[in-house]
Amino acid sequence: MIRTLPTSKTYNRCFKLYIVFYFVFLFAPLFVTCVLAFNDSQFPSLPWKGFTLEWFTANLPQRVGIFNDQINLDSIWVSFRVAFFVTLLSLAVGTCASFLFEQEDFRFKQGLYFLMLAPLVVPGVILGISILLFSNTLGTHFETSWNLDVELFRPGFWLVVLGQFSFIATLVTLVVSARLRKFDRTLEEAAMNLGANRFEVIWHITLKFLRPALIGAGAVAFLMSFENFNTTLFLVGYEATLPINLYLQVRDGSTPVINAISFLLIVGTSLLALLNLYFSRKSK
Amino acid sequence: MFVMIVLPHIDLLIMSFRIENDEGQQIWSLKNYLNFFEEPIYWLTFARTAIYSILVTFLTFVIALPVAFYITKVVKPKYQGFLLVLLLLPFWVSELVRVYGWMILLRESGVINHFLLKAGLLKQPIEMLYRDSTMILGLVYTSMLFMVVPIISVLDSLDNSLIEAAYDLGANMWTILFKIIIPHATPGIVSGSIVVFMLTLGNYLTPNLMGGKNSLWFTEQIYNQFIASFNWNQGSAFGFLLLVLSSIVVWLGLKLTRQNLKKVVQ
């Protein structure tokens, strides 16, 4: 059964085999995607026709590598900007919210906490459409009553940011709250006694303590936002984010350029994940 | 302090978006909901989505439990961290990329077919994509992490000596599994199941790309209503139904296992 108990050989072997299968199952699609990004063929499939970097660098009539593919590059840039703003906003709001829920007491706290958790149990698609509907209602209202045309309420960049922010902020709040719960409040009191004001205490003591959680939450928020598809699908305007753009290409038939982008994504996210892991290890 | 007072209001405002599901600004009617029940394709899709989501959740659980158990209890502690990292890594990658990987593997001109042909096991390539079973495979794959991680964290807190004691008292493997491991892991299993169920139910990408024309998912119906036929009222009625369904299932799950949402989330 477990390490300390005697077990039969076959049992052990079967278990090991199962785990190996599981990991093959996990990595097979990623591995294949990466490998085929370097295949010298018009289609992302075998047989292997030799190694090439053309899907990254070429600028020929029949094949355009990712580094010259303006549409895809644009969408990557859009995704970066969205993710940046979402991370910033949800870190700020999430940290404040976790202070609120952990350290303050007020009426309706339970109800509010429940509301904060709500985005976690609402499917992303529904989040997308309800935000779309709401902003549309607001937009028409503004236009009919004040004759104002507010850019924000139309599907587009800021609405995407807002939509993603609405559920990523919850995640940040949960992560930061978990860390804040371990915080020893006597430290704050000590600082106060030594003459620090409220703002200084938060800046020098509490936030410093929270830093690993903030970095971790930030990284997760960035990735979640970068890769979000469901909510974004309904809110996106003419500036497509990378997942939306890729989805359109995959649906209409695939070229190895998608493999090349996927390869870059896989490498990028893995690096970020490992860095994040490294930092969280170090802080322990 | 100012931020702290204003913040809940902003939060509340954002939350209010979610209930914004009115059918028709001008007239109130139940027509959208009647449509849903009168057209078999709508409620059949709805039922299919619900049943498949439950199936996917169950499958994910069955596959994830041994893996979580292996990592927490069986493997040598020295490899534990490494396996954990390996386990988490694929899920940092975008869902789209993972689905795309499966598409390359499974399609008619795909990698698996290529190898099967080479090995002489097949005479003609078969189309493995665009089937219900493929779609389920994809859904299980994409939501695996959200089951494994909670179970690992509860199994971590399971005292080994309990299993040892049971073993010494003559319990066999299955008794230990059902009497000790599963009861102890229930909080993790419940929270994992809820998340997996939610994600599967609200998934759009995987059914759309991996399922065929016959395997319509309810979110695709919503999307069609919204974007293709511009019938926002019908679409929001569908959205609301999906929301109700997911809330009911989550609530039932919590009630049946006597957990509460607050505990599950942590």
Interface residues (C-beta under 8 A of the other chain):
Chain A: M1 I2 R3 T4 L5 F15 Y18 I19 Y22 F23 F25 L26 F27 A28 P29 L30 F31 V32 T33 L36 F43 P44 S45 L46 P47 V93 C96 A97 F99 L100 E104 L112 Y113 F114 L115 M116 L117 A118 P119 L120 V121 V122 P123 G124 V125 I126 L127 I129 S130 I131 L132 L133 F134 T137 S166 L174 A178 L223 F226 E227 F229 N230 L233 F234 P243 L246 Y247 V250 R251 S254 I258 N259 S262 L265 I266 T269 S270 L272 A273 L274 L277
Chain B: V3 M4 L7 P8 I10 D11 L12 I14 M15 S16 F17 R18 I19 E20 N21 D22 Q25 I63 P66 V67 Y70 K73 V74 K76 V85 L86 L87 L88 L89 P90 W92 V93 S94 E95 L96 V97 R98 V99 Y100 G101 W102 M103 I104 L105 R107 S109 G110 V111 H114 F115 Y141 M144 N160 I163 E164 Y167 M173 I176 I194 V195 M198 L199 L201 G202 N203 Y204 L205 N208 L209 T219 I222 Y223 F226 I227 W232 G235 S236 G239 L242 L243 S246 S247 V250 L261 K262 V265 Q266
